[in-house]
Amino acid sequence: MTPDWSRLERRLRKVLPERAVVAKPQELLTYDSDGLSLHRQAPPLVVLPESAEQVAAVLRACHELAVPFVARGSGTGLSGGAVDEQGAVVVVTSRMRKVLQVDLANQRITVEPGVINSWVTRAVAGEGYYYAPDPSSQVVCSIGGNVAENSGGVHCLKYGVTSNHVLELEVVLPDGTVTRLGGPLAEMPGLDLRGVFIGSEGTLGIATAITLRLLRAPQSVEVLLADFASMEAAGEAVRAVTAAGVLPAGMEIMDNFTLNAVDDLFGTDEYPRDAAAVLLIELDGQAQEVAAAAALTRDLCLRSGARSIRQAVDAADRALLWKGRKSAFAAVGRITPTYYVQDGVVPRSALPSVLAAIDALSAAYGLRVANVFHAGDGNLHPLILYDRHELGVEAKVQELGGEILRLCVQAGGSITGEHGVGSDKRCYLDWMFAPDDLATMQLVRRAFDPEGLANPGKIFPTPKSCGESSRRAETIRLEVPATGRPVLEVF
């Protein structure tokens, strides 16, 4: 049934400020994509609530009128998760930007979902604390979006992803009721519904208050930059350092194309332009521990084939080395405005072989692939560069992206590390999970959202959106009579 948009708009204007309802076609174009610009579709209606009460009022209206909704933060996601595909209200939380409570005695801070990631550390840095998860987009991405996608970042190698740093959530469920998940302690008795919600990509409700764990700033930090004549040697250095028992805060690799793009962006030669790859390593902790780890890391990198190693001399120098890595996507975008970012994960031991296979795929498809990634935990971010004006190129780009993810799964990895599944990778989810696994996930989803109103069509493969998944599902059903197994519906 097609929603009565006029009726819903009138209802929402009664419970929201005038400026909080967006209905003009030209204004709706602002919300036609997230950071993955390959997929675009403007929604019929957008609302920008400014409080938890307003979010609840919006979702109650959607529930009563059977209208689906899509939650959206800063819109920096890279999987199409915040894009309306089926005619839904887009609920944007970017105006909910209050720091609700700072509790340094217990190393906690509670914020609204629109608070920008880097603002959390800024709020407590003067007291010697910081918030560890740091996506590359941390100066623009929101905490609510980080929770939805379970975002990682440079420091997730040592400190973990968003789920490791969220204690409690205030959540508006799809029927408009408000609940709390988790609690003041890292481990609470009972079912871990907090953990279920984090990374659910907006399919279980909308978080309106988020309590985060803060960490003490480390006593000492060292950053090393090693450059290599081959990507394989850089990968071997990653293996050698982690195998030696050193646990860096972060380990990042950029290939030759990317490091040159960054140098061009800033008009410097900060990274050696002739290197096949550079490896950034950050070590933190107590001063003596960090000094010993830095000396061992230098030795292991040299033994793995590093041509030279630069060690940052002070905080400004460390920031300069990281600035290039944080700006890598923007630097590539300056060269080619259209590129497609993937987000596969592989075991560290598989890095050399998978990277070589990506190079071969790049050549076979005739599309350049730039590599910049979280090497320490094997989270790849291959950027497929293309000209959107070329006839049929987008289909070829997506096919190449799928083949890269297939490599990751075959190597024992995953189709996503931190960008989520969204709409972009839903057709690959059954490469990792059996039909009964997917059916169980849907049971969990329906426990929160029986009507299927929250971000419909995302994450899970469907016959309508995934032709290949449809064929697989048909094969499974054909095998049922012979095996005697019960039929499991794949949504």
Secondary structure, DSSP 8 states (H G I E B T S, - for coil): ----HHHHHHHHHHHS-GGGEE--HHHHGGGS--S-TTS----SEEE---SHHHHHHHHHHHHHTT--EEEESSS--SSSTTS-SSS-EEEE-TT---EEEEEGGGTEEEE-TTSBHHHHHHHHGGGTEE-----TTTTT-BHHHHHHHT---TTHHHH--GGGSEEEEEEE-TTS-EEEEE-SSSS-SS--HHHHHTTSTTSS-EEEEEEEE-EE--SEEEEEEEEESSHHHHHHHHHHHHHTT---SEEEEEEHHHHHHHHHHHTS--S-TT-SEEEEEEEEESHHHHHHHHHHHHHHHHHTTEEEEEE--SHHHHHHHHHHHHTHHHHHHHH-S-EEE---B--GGGHHHHHHHHHHHHHHHT--EEEEEEGGGTB--EEEE--TTSTTHHHHHHHHHHHHHHHHHHTT-BS-SSS--TTTSGGGGGGTS-HHHHHHHHHHHHHH-TT--BSTT-SS--TTT-HHHHHHHHHHHHHHHHH--------
